[in-house]
Structure formats: C-alpha cells, structure tokens
C-alpha cells in the first residue's frame, strides 16, 4: 500500500511539473475613460457620428421595409426590376429594412439620425470598454479610441453594415475581457449572433473572429499541456454561435447569399468599396492632392499594431492579435473591411504600443495615480460635443447626398408622366425605386447579387463601362428609357445609337428614349435642365 501510494504521489508530482499554468495577462488596474473623463467618450461619439450622407441604398432599404410593414410578410420575390422580375430575393438585411422603415415612418429623417447615433455610440462605448481592459494609461486609451473613430467615421453611415460595426465591437469587448481577465461572458456571443444574422451579412466576419480566437486559444492550451477543457468550451460557444446564425427566415439561405456574394467576380469591378485598400488610398491621394485620409491613418495604425506586438510578444493575447491580423488582411483585400480591422486591433494596439515605446525609449512612470478630470473640463467637452452634433446636422429634417443623383431627371419624367422600364446607373437603382415605383421598374439596384443573376450583372457591366458587346443589353431587354450619369462611359455608347434619342440632360444625368417612342417625339427635346442633389425625403 505504501509503495503504491508512493508511486501515485510521484506520478502526480511529475504530471504537475509537466503542466504549465495558464498565463493570463491580468494587466494592472488602470482608470478607464468612463471614470477618468466621460466627456472624452462623448466627443469621440460626436466626431464619429458627424457625417450624415444618405447611402445610395438607403432609399431602397426604407422602401423595402415599408413594403414588408404594409404587406405583413417578407418580400421573397423581386417586384421592383424588369431584368430579374420574380427572382428569389435573399434579403439577409430584412430586419434592418424593417427597423429603418419603422423609424422613418414614425419620426422621419430624425428617426434615421437617432438609429445611426445609437449604432455609433455602441461602437465607441464597446471600444472604450475594450481598451480599458488592457491596463493602458488614459492617454493611450483615448489616442487609440479617437484614431479608430476617425478611420471608421466615413463608413458609419445610414446602411446595414453599421450594425456589423456595432455588434463586432461588442464581440471584441467580450473577447478582450476573456483574454485579459477571463471574465467568462463569452456565452453572450450566441444571442448576439442570432440578432446579427438578421441585420447584416457581416456576421461572417464575427464568426471568423470568434473562430480564430477559439482555435488559437485552444492550440495554446493543448501545446502548454493545460488540457482540452477551455478548447472544448470555446469550440462549443463558436459552434453554438454559428448555429444561431441559422435563426433567420432564410436559414441556410443566408449563408448561401453571402457565399454567392463573396464568389462574385464582378463585385470589385462594379463596386468601388470592394477594391483593395492600397488602390483606394492611392486614388484618394491623386484626387485630393495627397491630403491625408482615413485610409492612411488606418494603414499607419495597422503598422503600429504589428510593430508593437512584434517587439513585445505576449502569448496570452496572441488570439486577439491573430484576429487583428486576419481582419487587417481582409482590409487590404477590400477597403470596406477597414473599419472592421480598426475595431479588432484597438485593444492589442492599446496594450502593446506603450510597452513597445517604453522598451525603445525609457520613460519614467509617474508614481502619482491618475485623477478624474475636473468637472470644468467635462463641461467644456460636453459643450463641444453639442456644437459638433448641431453643426453636423443632427436636427436636420432632410439628408442631402454628396454624389450627383437624377433628381431633375425624375422630376422631368414625373411632369410628363413618363413611365416604364428604366435601364439605369447602378448607384441610382434604389433612388429610382423610391421615386418611380411601382409604375416604373429598374434594370439593377443595390440589392445586387441577392437578386440579380451573374449573367445580368455581367451584361450590365459591359454596358456601363462601354465594353465590346455592351450595346446588346439594349436589344435583349424591354427597355423604355435609359438613365445614366453624364460622365458615364455608357454615355458615349448611347450617343452612338441611332435608335435612341436623348430627351433630357443636365450636369448629373442623361435620359434617353427609343427614337420612335412618344417621349422622343415630344416637341422641344432634348430638354436641358439644372441638376439637383438627391435628398431624403
């Protein structure tokens, strides 16, 4: 018995020696911005929310949501276009459409402004909470927070992906708490993804982040001999979160629609924001005489995060750094992912930047603990925030687009009761649906490949960019009108068509009709008008 007990004791001791205790950073407690200066968070929210321009798809989201609310069922088949009439409509943003339409119906443009502010506030508050977990100084926390806000701001617009930014920020906070404190609240990711999957297809980036965190954390535990318990728990949460994304009206159809969109070979040709980050930055430099943009700041922050982590490697937050690396790669592939990368790298950057700086340049730490900012400073920050909100149009009764829209062309058509099938510029599809449906139908709109088959998109691209065979679209479809941008390559194609006549033009748009149509035979055509900006309402 003694020999047996001795062997057991010896074996247990050996096993204990081989098992490496889990390394949890548990950074020293540091005052968060919530305690130090709530005014700094408020002014960051005001800055991040200061751009209020209607997205080209906003008109459609409101109209689709209004249709669902009035008909009391989802729009399962297309009724707004003539090129894909009756095509199945995978509206994976259906809940966003309903929320947007309901707020617009109840409070007009101000309802939309409040919705955007709410999403922006969630992004900033969640990021502030995440960087507070790193134990960094309030100066570093604010620097990372305001830098992230400036980069994200241009894409924090009236569009479904704003929900993705908000929910991803919440997810990153949960992961940061788990990585640095083992807070144990990751189960909240399951209901979060159930909601996310009904708002925007960007939930797939959240699944990628959660899966990366689980995989790297699990491998670390296994390699360190800590067993499989935590790996199994994280894998279960990831699996449950993935299954939760099926809780939509479309089930697996939501994943199908997203996979179909990612495989679409024409997306980076037709949609500018899907182009590589470096290309977008260079184009901005050329157009704005080397003015620093959010692209440049984002690239600088990604570089700073990579260098800082390389100089101060910590195995414990490797999962967070892996997420930052994955999202950074996604951002360089497509510039629309830049805000996602900023949200993911905020915490690792706040954690490693001051450590790396102190490693390169010795800085004597102050023994004096940080004190809360004075109430006078808070009052000044609140006042400045109010000024930013007011000056940026928070109380505006309308949203005015920066890009040109066919407002005058639509007015021309309405005055002359011109209705029918409109072969239109891609960005104007939802605007035309808002102003001309149901009497008129569009060729293509912002729903893109959730409705329109790839052959339709391909034929439109040939026409839009005036490529060989682009005129075939004029013969293959029952087009009653062609409404395009004045500077579009397709304008040259249309001007060469003897069977079509220009009936209206202004600085923004050109409207054509078949030469033998009543519209083309109207006296006084073509009419030259004055371009007007697109507005909601």
C-alpha positions in Angstrom: 0.0 0.0 0.0 2.8 2.4 0.9 4.7 1.6 -2.3 1.5 2.0 -4.3 0.7 5.3 -2.6 4.3 6.5 -3.2 4.1 5.7 -6.9 0.8 7.6 -7.2 2.2 10.6 -5.4 5.3 10.5 -7.6 3.4 10.2 -10.8 1.1 13.1 -9.8 4.1 15.2 -9.0 5.6 14.5 -12.4 2.3 15.4 -14.1 2.1 18.6 -12.2 5.7 19.5 -13.3 4.7 19.0 -17.0 1.6 21.1 -16.7 2.2 24.8 -17.4 -0.2 27.1 -15.5 -2.3 29.3 -17.8 -0.7 32.7 -18.4 -3.4 35.3 -18.0 -2.0 38.8 -18.5 -4.4 40.4 -16.0 -3.0 43.8 -16.6 -2.7 46.2 -13.7 -5.8 48.1 -13.0 -5.9 51.4 -14.8 -8.5 54.1 -14.8 -10.9 53.7 -17.7 -12.1 56.6 -19.8 -15.5 56.0 -18.3 -14.2 57.1 -14.9 -11.5 59.5 -16.0 -13.4 61.6 -18.5 -16.8 60.6 -19.9 -16.7 63.8 -21.9 -13.8 62.4 -24.0 -16.0 59.4 -24.9 -18.9 61.7 -25.7 -16.9 63.9 -28.0 -15.5 60.8 -29.7 -19.0 59.7 -30.4 -19.9 63.1 -31.7 -16.9 63.1 -34.1 -17.6 59.5 -35.3 -21.2 60.4 -35.9 -20.5 63.7 -37.7 -21.0 62.6 -41.3 -24.7 62.3 -42.3 -24.9 61.5 -46.0 -27.6 59.2 -47.5 -26.1 56.0 -48.8 -27.2 55.0 -52.3 -29.0 52.0 -50.9 -30.9 53.9 -48.2 -33.9 54.8 -50.4 -34.3 51.1 -51.1 -33.9 49.9 -47.5 -36.7 52.2 -46.5 -38.9 51.3 -49.4 -38.4 47.5 -48.9 -39.0 47.8 -45.2 -42.2 49.8 -45.8 -43.4 47.1 -48.2 -42.9 44.4 -45.5 -44.7 46.5 -42.9 -47.6 47.2 -45.2 -47.9 43.7 -46.6 -47.2 41.9 -43.3 -44.8 39.4 -44.9 -41.2 39.3 -46.3 -40.5 40.2 -49.9 -39.5 36.8 -51.2 -39.6 37.6 -54.9 -38.5 40.7 -56.8 -41.2 43.1 -57.9 -39.0 46.2 -58.5 -36.9 45.3 -61.5 -37.7 44.0 -65.0 -34.4 42.3 -65.7 -34.9 39.8 -62.8 -38.6 40.0 -62.3 -39.9 37.3 -60.0 -36.3 36.3 -59.0 -36.0 35.0 -55.4 -34.8 37.8 -53.1 -32.4 36.7 -50.3 -32.9 39.8 -48.1 -30.4 38.9 -45.4 -30.8 42.5 -44.1 -34.6 42.2 -43.7 -34.6 43.2 -40.0 -32.5 46.3 -40.8 -35.0 47.3 -43.5 -37.9 46.9 -41.1 -36.2 48.9 -38.3 -35.2 51.6 -40.7 -38.6 51.9 -42.3 -40.4 51.9 -38.9 -38.2 54.7 -37.5 -38.6 56.7 -40.7 -42.4 56.2 -40.7 -42.5 57.3 -37.0 -40.0 60.2 -36.9 -38.9 60.9 -40.5 -35.2 61.7 -41.0 -34.7 62.3 -37.3 -35.5 58.6 -36.7 -32.8 57.6 -39.1 -30.3 60.0 -37.4 -31.1 58.5 -34.0 -30.6 55.0 -35.3 -27.2 55.9 -36.7 -26.2 57.7 -33.5 -27.2 54.6 -31.4 -25.0 52.3 -33.6 -22.2 54.8 -33.4 -22.5 55.0 -29.6 -22.4 51.3 -29.3 -19.2 51.1 -31.4 -17.4 53.8 -29.3 -18.6 52.6 -25.9 -17.6 49.0 -26.7 -14.2 50.0 -27.9 -13.7 52.2 -24.9 -14.5 49.3 -22.7 -12.2 47.0 -24.6 -9.1 49.3 -24.4 -9.8 49.8 -20.7 -9.2 46.1 -20.2 -5.6 46.4 -21.4 -4.4 48.4 -18.4 -3.0 51.2 -20.5 -3.0 54.8 -19.5 -5.9 57.0 -20.2 -3.8 58.9 -22.7 -3.2 55.7 -24.7 -6.8 54.6 -24.4 -8.0 58.0 -25.8 -5.4 58.1 -28.6 -6.4 54.6 -29.8 -10.1 55.4 -29.4 -10.1 58.7 -31.3 -7.8 57.3 -34.0 -10.2 54.3 -34.5 -13.2 56.7 -34.6 -11.6 58.9 -37.3 -10.9 55.9 -39.5 -14.3 54.3 -39.1 -16.3 57.6 -39.4 -16.6 57.7 -43.2 -18.3 54.2 -43.3 -20.5 54.8 -40.2 -23.4 55.8 -42.5 -27.1 55.0 -42.9 -26.6 51.5 -44.0 -26.9 47.9 -42.6 -23.1 47.4 -42.1 -23.3 50.0 -39.3 -25.0 47.2 -37.3 -22.0 45.0 -38.1 -19.6 47.6 -36.7 -21.6 47.9 -33.5 -22.0 44.2 -32.9 -18.4 43.4 -33.8 -17.3 46.0 -31.3 -19.3 44.3 -28.6 -17.9 40.9 -29.6 -14.3 42.3 -29.5 -15.0 43.6 -26.0 -16.2 40.2 -24.8 -13.1 38.5 -26.3 -10.8 41.2 -24.8 -12.3 40.6 -21.4 -11.8 36.9 -21.7 -8.2 37.3 -22.9 -7.1 39.7 -20.3 -9.4 38.9 -17.4 -11.1 35.6 -18.1 -14.4 37.4 -17.5 -16.4 34.3 -18.6 -19.1 36.1 -20.5 -18.4 34.7 -24.0 -21.8 32.8 -24.0 -23.4 36.2 -24.8 -21.9 35.7 -28.3 -24.7 33.2 -29.0 -27.7 35.6 -28.8 -25.6 38.3 -30.3 -25.1 36.3 -33.5 -28.7 35.3 -33.6 -29.5 39.0 -33.8 -26.6 39.9 -36.1 -27.5 37.4 -38.8 -30.9 39.1 -39.3 -29.4 42.6 -39.6 -26.4 42.3 -41.9 -24.3 39.6 -43.6 -21.2 40.9 -41.9 -21.8 38.4 -39.1 -19.5 36.1 -41.1 -16.6 38.4 -40.0 -17.7 37.9 -36.4 -17.7 34.1 -36.9 -14.2 34.4 -38.3 -13.1 36.4 -35.3 -14.7 34.1 -32.8 -13.4 31.0 -34.6 -9.8 32.5 -34.7 -9.9 33.2 -31.0 -11.2 29.7 -30.2 -8.6 28.0 -32.4 -5.6 29.9 -31.3 -6.6 29.7 -27.6 -7.3 26.0 -27.8 -4.0 25.3 -29.5 -2.1 27.3 -26.9 -3.7 25.3 -24.1 -3.0 21.9 -25.7 0.6 22.8 -26.5 1.2 24.0 -22.9 -0.3 20.8 -21.5 -3.3 22.5 -19.9 -5.7 20.0 -21.4 -8.7 20.4 -23.6 -11.3 21.9 -21.2 -11.1 25.5 -22.4 -10.6 24.5 -26.0 -13.8 22.5 -25.8 -15.7 25.3 -24.1 -14.6 27.8 -26.8 -15.4 25.4 -29.6 -18.9 24.8 -28.2 -19.5 28.6 -28.0 -18.3 29.0 -31.5 -20.4 26.2 -32.7 -23.5 27.5 -30.9 -22.9 31.0 -32.3 -22.6 29.6 -35.8 -25.8 27.6 -35.4 -27.5 30.8 -34.1 -26.9 32.5 -37.4 -29.4 30.0 -38.9 -32.2 31.6 -36.9 -33.3 33.7 -39.8 -36.3 33.5 -42.2 -33.9 32.1 -44.8 -31.9 29.6 -42.7 -29.0 28.3 -44.7 -30.1 30.6 -47.5 -28.4 33.5 -45.6 -25.1 31.7 -45.8 -25.7 30.9 -49.5 -26.4 34.5 -50.3 -23.2 35.6 -48.5 -21.1 32.9 -50.1 -22.5 33.8 -53.5 -21.6 37.5 -53.0 -18.0 36.6 -52.0 -17.6 34.5 -55.1 -19.0 37.1 -57.4 -16.1 38.0 -59.8 -17.7 41.3 -60.9 -18.0 42.9 -57.4 -14.6 44.5 -57.4 -15.3 45.9 -60.8 -18.8 47.3 -60.2 -18.5 48.4 -56.5 -15.6 50.8 -55.6 -15.6 50.0 -51.9 -14.7 46.4 -52.6 -11.4 47.4 -54.2 -8.1 46.9 -52.4 -7.1 49.3 -49.7 -3.9 50.4 -51.3 -5.7 51.2 -54.5 -8.3 53.3 -52.7 -5.6 55.2 -50.8 -3.6 55.9 -53.9 -6.7 57.1 -55.7 -7.6 59.4 -52.8 -4.1 60.9 -52.9 -4.4 61.6 -56.6 -7.8 63.2 -56.3 -7.2 65.2 -53.2 -3.5 66.3 -53.8 -2.0 64.0 -51.2 -4.4 65.0 -48.4 -4.2 62.5 -45.5 -7.3 60.3 -45.5 -8.8 57.7 -43.2 -7.1 55.1 -45.3 -3.6 56.5 -44.5 -4.4 56.7 -40.7 -5.8 53.1 -40.8 -2.7 51.8 -42.5 -0.5 53.6 -40.0 -2.4 52.2 -37.1 -2.2 48.6 -38.5 1.6 49.1 -39.0 1.9 50.4 -35.4 0.0 47.5 -34.0 2.1 44.9 -35.9 5.4 46.5 -34.9 4.4 47.0 -31.3 3.3 43.4 -30.9 6.5 42.1 -32.6 8.6 44.0 -30.1 6.5 42.9 -27.0 5.2 39.5 -27.8 2.8 38.1 -25.2 1.5 34.6 -25.7 -1.6 35.3 -23.6 -3.2 37.8 -26.0 -2.0 36.1 -29.2 -5.6 35.2 -30.0 -6.6 38.9 -30.1 -3.5 39.7 -32.2 -4.5 36.8 -34.6 -7.9 38.4 -35.0 -6.3 41.7 -35.7 -4.1 40.1 -38.3 -7.0 38.3 -40.1 -9.1 41.5 -40.3 -6.1 43.6 -41.4 -5.6 41.2 -44.3 -9.3 41.4 -45.1 -9.0 45.2 -45.1 -6.1 45.2 -47.6 -8.1 42.9 -49.8 -11.2 45.1 -49.7 -11.2 48.6 -48.3 -14.8 48.2 -47.0 -13.3 46.0 -44.2 -11.0 48.8 -42.9 -13.4 49.7 -40.0 -13.6 46.0 -39.0 -9.8 45.9 -38.8 -9.8 49.1 -36.7 -12.3 47.6 -34.3 -10.3 44.4 -34.0 -6.9 45.9 -33.4 -7.9 48.6 -30.9 -7.2 46.5 -27.8 -3.9 44.9 -28.9 -2.6 48.3 -30.0 -3.6 49.9 -26.7 -1.9 47.0 -24.9 1.4 46.8 -26.8 2.1 50.3 -28.0 3.1 51.8 -24.7 5.1 48.7 -23.7 7.0 48.9 -27.0 7.5 52.6 -26.6 8.9 52.2 -23.1 11.1 49.4 -24.4 12.6 51.7 -27.1 12.6 55.0 -25.1 12.8 54.8 -21.4 10.0 56.8 -19.8 9.9 57.2 -16.0 6.5 56.2 -14.8 4.7 58.6 -12.5 4.0 57.4 -9.0 1.0 59.6 -8.8 -2.2 57.7 -9.6 -4.4 59.2 -12.3 -7.1 61.6 -11.1 -10.5 62.1 -12.6 -10.7 65.0 -15.0 -12.1 68.2 -13.5 -15.8 68.9 -13.9 -14.9 72.1 -15.8 -13.1 70.0 -18.4 -16.1 67.8 -18.6 -18.4 70.7 -19.2 -16.2 72.1 -22.0 -16.1 68.6 -23.7 -19.9 68.3 -23.4 -20.4 71.8 -24.9 -18.0 71.0 -27.8 -19.9 67.7 -28.4 -23.2 69.6 -28.6 -21.6 72.0 -31.1 -20.4 69.1 -33.3 -23.8 67.5 -33.2 -25.6 70.7 -34.2 -23.1 71.7 -36.9 -23.1 68.3 -38.4 -26.9 68.4 -38.9 -28.2 66.3 -36.0 -31.5 68.1 -36.1 -31.8 68.3 -39.9 -35.1 67.4 -41.4 -33.5 66.0 -44.6 -30.4 64.2 -45.8 -28.7 65.6 -48.8 -26.4 63.4 -50.9 -22.9 64.5 -51.8 -22.8 62.4 -55.0 -25.0 63.5 -58.0 -28.4 62.0 -58.4 -31.0 62.2 -61.2 -33.4 64.4 -59.1 -34.2 66.7 -62.0 -34.4 63.8 -64.5 -37.0 62.2 -62.2 -38.9 65.4 -62.0 -38.9 65.7 -65.8 -40.3 62.2 -66.1 -43.0 62.8 -63.5 -44.1 66.0 -65.1 -44.5 64.3 -68.4 -45.9 61.1 -66.9 -43.1 59.0 -68.4 -43.3 55.5 -67.0 -41.8 52.2 -67.9 -38.6 50.1 -67.7 -35.5 52.2 -66.9 -32.0 50.9 -67.8 -30.2 52.8 -65.0 -26.9 53.6 -63.5 -26.2 51.0 -60.7 -25.9 53.5 -57.9 -29.3 55.1 -58.8 -31.4 51.9 -58.7 -32.7 52.4 -55.1 -33.2 56.1 -55.7 -35.4 55.4 -58.7 -37.3 52.7 -56.9 -38.1 55.3 -54.2 -39.3 57.9 -56.8 -40.8 55.9 -59.6 -42.1 52.5 -58.3 -44.4 50.8 -58.8 -45.3 52.5 -62.1 -41.7 52.1 -63.4 -39.1 49.3 -62.8 -35.4 49.4 -62.8 -32.8 47.3 -64.5 -30.5 46.9 -61.5 -30.2 48.3 -58.0 -28.3 48.0 -54.7 -29.6 44.5 -53.9 -27.1 43.4 -56.5 -26.4 39.6 -56.4 -29.0 38.9 -53.7 -31.5 39.3 -56.6 -29.7 39.7 -59.9 -28.1 36.6 -61.6 -24.5 36.9 -62.6 -25.2 37.0 -66.3 -27.4 40.0 -65.8 -24.6 41.7 -63.8 -22.1 40.8 -66.5 -24.2 42.3 -69.3 -24.8 45.4 -67.3 -21.0 45.8 -66.6 -20.3 45.6 -70.4 -22.9 48.3 -71.0 -21.9 50.5 -68.0 -18.2 50.6 -69.0 -18.8 50.7 -72.7 -17.1 47.5 -73.4 -17.4 45.4 -76.7 -20.9 43.9 -76.7 -22.3 46.4 -74.3 -25.0 47.5 -76.7 -26.5 44.0 -76.7 -28.4 44.9 -73.5 -30.4 47.5 -75.5 -31.7 44.7 -77.8 -32.1 41.8 -75.3 -34.3 43.6 -72.7 -37.6 45.6 -73.0 -36.0 49.0 -72.1 -38.3 52.0 -72.3 -35.7 54.5 -71.0 -32.0 54.7 -70.3 -31.0 57.0 -67.4 -27.3 57.2 -66.8 -24.6 59.6 -65.4 -23.5 62.4 -67.7 -19.9 61.3 -67.3 -20.5 57.6 -67.6 -18.6 55.6 -70.2 -22.0 54.3 -71.4 -23.0 57.9 -72.4 -20.7 57.6 -75.4 -22.3 54.3 -76.3 -25.8 55.7 -76.1 -24.9 58.8 -78.2 -23.8 56.4 -81.0 -27.2 54.6 -81.0 -29.3 55.8 -83.9 -32.4 54.0 -82.5 -32.2 56.0 -79.3 -32.7 59.7 -78.7 -31.5 62.0 -75.9 -34.6 63.6 -74.4 -33.2 65.2 -71.2 -29.8 66.2 -69.9 -28.2 68.1 -67.0 -24.8 68.1 -65.3 -25.6 64.9 -63.5 -27.8 62.8 -65.8 -28.8 61.9 -69.4 -32.1 60.4 -70.2 -32.7 58.5 -73.5 -35.9 57.1 -75.1 -36.4 54.9 -78.2 -36.5 57.3 -81.2 -39.9 56.0 -82.3 -41.5 56.5 -78.8 -44.0 59.2 -77.9 -41.4 60.6 -75.4 -38.8 61.0 -78.1 -41.3 62.7 -80.5 -42.3 65.3 -77.9 -41.5 68.8 -79.2 -38.6 70.6 -77.6 -36.5 67.6 -76.8 -33.8 67.2 -75.7 -34.5 69.4 -72.7 -31.5 70.8 -70.7 -32.2 71.2 -67.0 -30.4 72.0 -63.8 -29.0 69.2 -61.7 -30.3 68.9 -58.2 -28.8 66.8 -55.3 -30.6 63.7 -54.1 -32.5 64.2 -50.8 -34.4 62.2 -48.3 -37.3 62.7 -48.0 
